[in-house]
Amino acid sequence: MPNTTLPNGNKAMGYYLIALVVLIFDQITKVYFNTRFELYETVDVISPVLNWTLAYNRGAAFSFLADQAGWQKWFFVILGLAVAVFIIRYLRQIPKSAKVLSLGLALVLGGAVGNVIDRILYGYVIDFIHVHWYDIWHYPIFNTADIGICVGMALVVYDMLFLEKKREQNH
């Protein structure tokens, strides 16, 4: 029986590929919407709950720090790159049995790098997914990198709450 407490090591390459798929899909969708839509142009997808709406976010989640003078661009670039470097290294050290944790971190990695690329190239993040309820409630516009980050973090939290202790007990 293989020892699942061994670190991912070279098996991390599979998770790097998942991150790369997230990154490529993210960049393709952003280029599509940025070249085919005018800023704030909206197209109904599923009325009254989902639109495609092109928006630029100079801040972080929920436009946090978007109204600052521009220093936040480099702050979020450095933060995103630091997170990416940490995840790249950490994925090699995670036990092979921690598949949910590894998948979650791969999704976060792909999304984080996708948004860093936007910040470097454009000075903002391209967003286009607009969830709302009629004109009563609007969720902040987001992109596929944000989905990767949120789903990835949900998997990381799930692993921490329900799977980590089981791995430790089996160690």
JOFEN-V129830 format. One record per backbone hydrogen bond with DSSP energy under -1.0 kcal/mol. NH is the residue of the N-H (numbers start at 1). CO is the residue of the C=O. Records with the same first field share a line. If there is no record, write none. Layout:
NH->CO + CO
This chain:
8->94
9->92
11->8
12->9
13->10
14->11
16->12
17->13
18->14
19->15
20->16
21->17
22->18
23->19
24->20
25->21
26->22
27->23
28->24
29->25
30->26
31->27
32->28
33->29
34->30
35->31
36->32
37->33
40->54
41->38
43->52
45->50
46->50
49->46
50->46
51->130
52->43
53->128
54->41
55->127
57->125
60->64
63->60
64->61
66->63
68->65
73->70
75->71
76->72
77->73
78->74
79->75
80->76
81->77
82->78
83->79
84->80
85->81
86->82
87->83
88->84
89->85
90->86
91->87
93->90
94->90
96->6
97->4
98->95
99->97
102->98
103->99
104->100
105->101
106->102
107->103
108->104
109->105
110->106
111->107
112->108
113->109
114->110
115->111
116->112
117->113
118->114
119->115
120->116
121->117
122->118
123->118
125->57
127->55
128->142
129->142
130->51
132->49
133->137
134->48
136->133
137->133
139->131
142->129
147->143
148->144
149->145
150->146
151->147
152->148
153->149
154->150
155->151
156->152
157->153
158->154
159->155
160->156
161->157
162->158
163->159
164->159
167->163
168->164
169->165
170->166
